[in-house]
């Protein structure tokens, strides 16, 4: 039986601005140990995917991907990308909604707490320590964090 683990984060504006940028969040993550390129490809939701979640994998660079994110933001589309920690195969699929909500689907070589193989529990603190500092910006603050595992 496979395990589904997810961290949901709700954000709110710190200052009165209409500017919300998924690119800013993604760049913060890229500057703090996360990457989007894995085996020379990026796994993401393409422009025109309006909630169908038909992911694609393509050999593009980070700048090309960020341009696609910009197009998706302009079109008010859900943004999705798989991200990986530094030089590892550990990662998640990040979904960024226009409503300041983020969803981290922890499914890529999920890190587990060692409980003598009795329980299959995600080491959520490992992820939180590496994600939360990247998503709180000068414009956005974290208002709620939820972790679920099924």
Backbone bond lengths (Angstrom), bond angles and torsions (degrees), N, CA, C in turn:
res aa  C-N    CA-C-N  psi(-1)  N-CA   C-N-CA  omega(-1)  CA-C   N-CA-C  phi
1 X - - - 1.452 - - 1.529 108.80 -
2 X 1.328 116.19 131.20 1.456 119.48 -179.96 1.523 110.50 -86.01
3 X 1.310 114.38 153.58 1.463 121.62 -179.42 1.516 108.88 -104.79
4 X 1.315 115.59 137.49 1.458 122.08 175.40 1.524 107.93 -111.42
5 X 1.332 116.62 120.14 1.463 121.45 179.28 1.520 108.88 -123.64
6 X 1.334 115.85 139.54 1.453 119.97 -176.84 1.525 110.73 -146.71
7 X 1.329 114.60 137.19 1.462 121.68 171.11 1.523 106.51 -111.57
8 X 1.328 116.18 123.30 1.464 121.48 175.46 1.514 108.22 -108.53
9 X 1.318 116.25 134.67 1.459 121.84 179.96 1.521 108.06 -127.79
10 X 1.332 115.21 128.42 1.458 121.41 174.92 1.523 107.97 -102.59
11 X 1.313 115.54 134.90 1.457 121.80 -179.70 1.524 109.58 -116.88
12 X 1.311 116.17 156.06 1.458 122.59 174.41 1.522 108.05 -137.06
13 X 1.317 115.63 155.41 1.460 120.61 178.80 1.524 109.70 -71.28
14 X 1.334 116.75 135.75 1.463 122.37 174.09 1.522 110.74 -82.35
15 X 1.311 115.05 -35.29 1.456 120.80 -177.37 1.521 108.39 -123.36
16 X 1.307 116.10 159.39 1.458 120.43 -179.07 1.521 109.19 -77.34
17 X 1.308 114.92 96.75 1.455 121.14 178.99 1.518 108.77 -148.06
18 X 1.289 116.24 151.58 1.455 120.48 176.05 1.518 111.08 -91.57
19 X 1.320 115.80 -1.40 1.454 119.94 -175.75 1.520 110.35 -83.73
20 X 1.307 115.26 119.81 1.458 122.50 171.85 1.510 105.42 -132.85
21 X 1.288 117.33 125.63 1.445 118.99 -173.98 1.521 111.70 -128.42
22 X 1.322 114.41 114.11 1.459 119.87 172.65 1.524 109.26 -64.99
23 X 1.320 116.50 -32.28 1.463 120.37 178.68 1.523 110.46 -60.48
24 X 1.327 116.80 -41.40 1.468 120.87 179.04 1.533 110.38 -60.24
25 X 1.316 116.50 -44.29 1.471 120.09 179.50 1.530 110.36 -64.50
26 X 1.318 117.02 -46.74 1.467 120.40 -179.72 1.524 110.53 -62.55
27 X 1.339 117.60 -43.78 1.473 120.26 178.57 1.530 111.08 -62.16
28 X 1.337 117.50 -40.66 1.465 119.95 177.10 1.521 110.64 -59.83
29 X 1.308 116.65 -40.33 1.462 120.07 179.11 1.529 110.52 -67.41
30 X 1.331 116.54 -42.43 1.466 120.34 178.69 1.524 111.15 -63.34
31 X 1.316 117.96 -33.73 1.464 121.96 179.99 1.525 113.04 -80.61
32 X 1.330 116.92 -5.22 1.462 120.64 -177.38 1.525 113.37 -125.24
33 X 1.320 116.62 34.90 1.458 120.36 170.55 1.514 116.57 104.52
34 X 1.328 118.01 -11.96 1.458 120.10 179.70 1.525 109.42 -92.77
35 X 1.316 116.54 155.23 1.463 121.15 177.05 1.517 109.58 -140.15
36 X 1.322 115.81 158.17 1.461 121.09 179.11 1.524 112.12 -106.53
37 X 1.301 117.26 -20.13 1.461 120.66 -178.84 1.526 108.92 -87.34
38 X 1.331 114.43 127.15 1.462 121.54 178.35 1.530 107.68 -138.97
39 X 1.311 115.05 122.17 1.473 120.97 -176.43 1.530 110.39 53.70
40 X 1.339 114.52 44.88 1.469 124.94 176.49 1.528 114.81 65.79
41 X 1.328 118.04 14.49 1.461 120.94 179.92 1.520 110.46 -133.88
42 X 1.336 115.06 160.98 1.462 122.06 174.29 1.526 106.85 -117.48
43 X 1.332 115.79 131.70 1.466 123.41 179.27 1.518 106.80 -102.29
44 X 1.345 117.58 115.70 1.463 120.33 -171.04 1.527 111.39 -153.44
45 X 1.340 115.14 169.17 1.457 122.01 172.56 1.524 107.91 -87.62
46 X 1.329 118.19 121.95 1.462 120.32 -175.35 1.525 113.09 -76.49
47 X 1.315 115.30 164.82 1.455 121.59 173.94 1.529 107.38 -60.64
48 X 1.322 116.14 135.73 1.454 120.93 -179.24 1.517 113.51 97.85
49 X 1.333 117.18 -11.86 1.462 120.60 176.18 1.527 106.78 -81.06
50 X 1.300 116.20 104.85 1.468 121.07 -173.83 1.524 110.63 -105.28
51 X 1.323 114.89 56.67 1.451 119.74 177.90 1.510 113.98 96.83
52 X 1.332 117.44 6.44 1.465 120.65 177.46 1.528 111.94 -81.93
53 X 1.317 116.59 -19.76 1.461 124.34 179.74 1.524 111.91 55.00
54 X 1.335 115.04 49.26 1.460 120.98 174.76 1.529 106.96 -96.76
55 X 1.324 115.23 89.81 1.455 122.59 -175.94 1.523 109.88 -68.30
56 X 1.332 115.14 151.34 1.456 119.45 174.06 1.518 109.59 -136.64
57 X 1.307 114.87 154.79 1.454 122.56 178.96 1.518 107.14 -118.27
58 X 1.326 115.16 127.19 1.451 118.83 -174.44 1.527 110.42 -144.32
59 X 1.304 115.61 148.30 1.462 121.58 177.54 1.527 108.49 -86.71
60 X 1.343 115.46 87.86 1.462 122.30 175.87 1.523 107.36 -131.81
61 X 1.330 116.74 162.54 1.464 118.80 178.66 1.527 110.29 -92.30
62 X 1.324 116.19 173.42 1.466 121.44 -177.32 1.525 112.45 -58.98
63 X 1.329 116.90 -41.70 1.470 119.88 -178.80 1.519 111.77 -63.73
64 X 1.322 117.45 -41.38 1.463 120.76 176.47 1.529 110.05 -62.86
65 X 1.322 116.20 -41.50 1.460 120.05 178.79 1.530 110.67 -62.96
66 X 1.324 117.97 -44.22 1.465 120.76 179.90 1.528 111.66 -63.71
67 X 1.310 117.90 -32.45 1.469 120.83 174.25 1.527 110.50 -65.11
68 X 1.331 116.75 -38.98 1.471 120.55 176.61 1.530 110.45 -64.92
69 X 1.336 116.33 -39.10 1.468 120.45 177.74 1.525 109.20 -62.11
70 X 1.329 116.80 -42.45 1.465 120.79 178.84 1.532 110.35 -60.01
71 X 1.335 116.87 -43.70 1.468 120.94 177.96 1.529 110.91 -61.58
72 X 1.321 116.54 -41.79 1.464 120.77 -179.57 1.529 110.83 -66.18
73 X 1.326 116.61 -38.21 1.468 119.60 177.34 1.521 111.30 -63.44
74 X 1.316 116.46 -44.39 1.463 120.81 179.15 1.529 110.56 -60.80
75 X 1.335 116.40 -36.78 1.467 121.71 -179.17 1.532 112.22 -85.32
76 X 1.339 117.62 1.38 1.472 122.88 -179.68 1.526 112.27 60.27
77 X 1.330 115.54 40.38 1.465 121.51 179.32 1.519 111.02 -97.29
78 X 1.318 116.10 156.42 1.459 122.38 173.70 1.527 108.20 -69.70
79 X 1.320 116.17 136.17 1.462 121.89 -178.99 1.523 108.23 -104.74
80 X 1.306 116.00 134.64 1.456 120.45 179.11 1.517 110.97 -140.81
81 X 1.333 115.85 139.31 1.459 120.82 178.33 1.530 108.93 -156.88
82 X 1.319 116.08 143.56 1.456 120.08 172.48 1.521 108.09 -86.67
83 X 1.338 115.17 136.75 1.463 121.01 -179.54 1.521 109.34 -126.18
84 X 1.337 115.10 150.42 1.463 122.04 -175.78 1.522 109.68 -131.06
85 X 1.327 115.91 145.97 1.448 121.58 -178.92 1.526 110.71 -82.50
86 X 1.314 116.21 119.23 1.466 125.66 176.66 1.519 111.91 39.27
87 X 1.340 117.55 -124.22 1.464 121.19 -176.82 1.522 112.83 -94.55
88 X 1.320 117.21 20.59 1.468 120.65 -176.89 1.525 111.35 -101.33
89 X 1.320 115.15 177.68 1.461 122.39 173.47 1.521 110.60 -103.07
90 X 1.320 117.90 15.30 1.467 123.63 -179.76 1.521 108.29 -87.28
91 X 1.327 116.30 131.05 1.452 117.16 -178.92 1.511 114.31 -167.90
92 X 1.324 114.09 -163.32 1.458 122.44 -178.58 1.516 108.15 -159.82
93 X 1.310 115.71 166.52 1.465 121.21 169.92 1.515 106.57 -102.21
94 X 1.307 115.99 124.98 1.462 123.11 -179.60 1.521 109.04 -99.73
95 X 1.318 115.52 129.17 1.454 121.95 173.65 1.534 106.77 -115.25
96 X 1.323 116.22 128.40 1.458 121.55 179.08 1.532 107.73 -116.73
97 X 1.319 114.21 118.49 1.457 120.83 178.95 1.525 109.83 -96.74
98 X 1.298 116.37 154.74 1.458 122.08 -179.58 1.532 111.95 -67.22
99 X 1.311 116.74 -13.94 1.471 122.46 -175.83 1.526 112.81 -89.43
100 X 1.317 118.00 17.70 1.469 122.87 -178.71 1.532 112.11 70.17
101 X 1.300 117.71 24.87 1.462 122.01 176.83 1.518 109.16 -110.76
102 X 1.329 114.79 138.62 1.458 121.55 178.28 1.515 108.56 -122.08
103 X 1.325 116.60 144.21 1.455 121.69 177.07 1.520 108.27 -129.51
104 X 1.321 115.72 124.70 1.454 122.44 179.07 1.525 107.30 -110.29
105 X 1.330 116.32 102.95 1.452 121.34 179.59 1.529 107.61 -86.94
106 X 1.323 115.80 105.17 1.459 122.23 -174.13 1.521 108.38 -85.64
107 X 1.337 115.43 98.53 1.451 119.83 -174.97 1.522 112.87 -139.60
108 X 1.320 116.92 -6.22 1.454 120.14 -174.94 1.529 108.81 -101.72
109 X 1.345 115.72 101.32 1.471 121.97 -178.67 1.522 111.06 49.78
110 X 1.302 114.22 54.43 1.474 123.98 -176.58 1.530 111.51 -54.36
111 X 1.340 115.51 133.11 1.465 121.16 176.29 1.518 108.64 -82.65
112 X 1.324 114.95 134.05 1.457 121.29 -177.09 1.523 111.00 -116.58
113 X 1.320 115.05 154.19 1.463 120.97 172.49 1.523 107.16 -78.57
114 X 1.315 116.71 136.34 1.464 120.76 179.22 1.521 109.59 -79.18
115 X 1.309 116.09 105.17 1.464 122.47 178.20 1.530 109.86 -122.75
116 X 1.339 115.40 43.70 1.465 122.74 178.71 1.523 112.34 55.05
117 X 1.318 116.00 36.90 1.464 122.80 178.72 1.526 113.86 58.61
118 X 1.309 116.94 13.86 1.461 119.90 179.40 1.527 111.01 -80.43
119 X 1.346 117.22 -35.76 1.459 122.36 -178.97 1.521 108.89 -129.45
120 X 1.294 115.76 147.35 1.462 121.32 176.76 1.524 107.71 -104.92
121 X 1.343 116.66 86.39 1.457 122.20 -174.01 1.533 109.40 -115.42
122 X 1.319 115.48 129.60 1.459 121.79 178.03 1.526 110.01 -68.18
123 X 1.321 116.74 137.07 1.467 121.63 175.53 1.535 107.96 -82.02
124 X 1.323 114.68 78.84 1.461 120.48 -173.84 1.529 111.70 -62.30
125 X 1.316 118.34 -31.14 1.469 119.80 -179.86 1.528 111.21 -63.77
126 X 1.324 117.65 -34.74 1.465 120.72 177.60 1.532 109.86 -57.91
127 X 1.320 116.00 -45.11 1.466 120.75 -179.07 1.527 111.58 -70.58
128 X 1.323 116.83 -45.64 1.467 120.19 -178.45 1.525 111.82 -59.49
129 X 1.324 116.98 -41.19 1.467 121.18 179.89 1.522 112.02 -61.09
130 X 1.328 117.48 -28.68 1.457 121.83 -176.33 1.528 113.69 -99.89
131 X 1.327 116.89 -15.89 1.467 120.71 -177.99 1.527 112.50 -99.48
132 X 1.321 116.81 -51.09 1.472 120.26 -171.23 1.531 114.12 -55.96
133 X 1.335 119.83 -43.06 1.472 118.12 179.13 1.530 113.38 -62.14
134 X 1.327 116.93 -20.28 1.469 120.71 -177.82 1.517 113.55 -84.86
135 X 1.324 117.87 -23.34 1.462 118.53 -170.56 1.523 114.53 -102.72
136 X 1.316 117.07 -16.60 1.470 117.95 174.99 1.520 107.16 -85.31
137 X 1.338 116.11 121.97 1.463 121.27 -176.27 1.521 109.57 -119.01
138 X 1.319 115.52 -177.85 1.463 118.84 177.03 1.524 111.75 -68.36
139 X 1.332 117.07 -16.73 1.467 121.35 179.73 1.523 113.43 -103.65
140 X 1.338 116.82 -22.93 1.462 121.20 -174.09 1.521 111.90 -124.65
141 X 1.332 115.71 142.97 1.461 121.23 176.12 1.529 109.08 -125.91
142 X 1.299 115.88 152.56 1.462 121.62 179.18 1.531 108.37 -82.39
143 X 1.325 116.36 127.20 1.459 120.50 179.39 1.525 112.57 -108.91
144 X 1.316 116.85 -21.32 1.469 119.37 -178.00 1.522 110.23 -160.05
145 X 1.334 115.50 141.41 1.462 122.27 176.68 1.521 106.98 -130.92
146 X 1.321 116.09 129.78 1.456 121.60 178.87 1.512 109.28 -129.63
147 X 1.324 116.21 134.08 1.463 120.75 175.24 1.519 108.57 -119.05
148 X 1.319 115.83 132.73 1.458 120.71 175.02 1.521 109.10 -131.33
149 X 1.317 114.63 147.61 1.453 120.75 174.13 1.510 107.81 -142.19
150 X 1.320 115.68 126.02 1.458 121.94 178.51 1.512 110.42 -119.29
